[in-house]
Amino acid sequence: MKEKLEKRLAELKQEYDSGQKMMAELETKQNNLRDTLLRISGAIQILEEELSDEPSEESNGSMVTSSEELVG
């Protein structure tokens, strides 16, 4: 009986260690994914800001160019 209990204890410890290792790996992946999503979010924000500013700059630039072309 004691042998069975010791064997089961060893199995459970091994499963526990394996679970702990898997948990650490998943936490690392989660942190890496969070960092990646944060970088992507920042890039999206910058591109959206650039795109929202761009049409007004192009419009102003086009109007000036058109006026200069008409005069010249």
N, C-alpha and C positions, 0 to 999 in steps of 0.2 A: 504494500500500500504506500509506504513512504517513497519507494522508487517511482511510482506513478506520479505522486505529488511533485517530487523533485523534477521529473521529466516535464510535467505540465508547467511548472514554474519557469523552467529554462525556456520552454516554447513561448510562454507569455512575455518573458523578458526580451526575447528575440523579436517578437512582434512589436512590442513597445518601442524598442530601439529603432526598428524599421519605420514605424509610424512617426517617431520623432524626426528621423532623417528626412522622410517625405515631407513633413510639415515645414521643416527648415527650407527645403528646396522650393516648396510652393510659396513660402513667404518671400524668398529671393525673387522668384518669378513675378510675384505680385508687385514687389517694389520696382523691379525693372519695367514692368508694364505701366505702372503708375507714372514713372519718370518719362517713358516714351509718350504716353498720352498727354502729359503736361507739355512736352516739347511740341507735339503736334498741335495742341490747343493754342500755344503761343504763336506758332507759325500761321495758323488759321486766322488768328486775331490780326496779326501784322498784315497778311494778304488782304483781309477784308477792309482794313483801314486804308491800305494803299489803293484798293479798287474803288472805295468810296470817295477818295480824294482825287483820283485820276480823271474821272469824267469832267469835273469842274476845271481842272488844270488844262485838259485837252481842249475843252470848249473855249476857254479864254485864249489859249494859244492859237487855236484855229481862227477865231474871230480876228485877232490881231493880224495874223498872216493874211487872211482874206482881205482885210481892209488895206493892208500894205500892197497887196497885189492889185487891188482896184485903183489905188492912187498911183502906183508906179507904172 
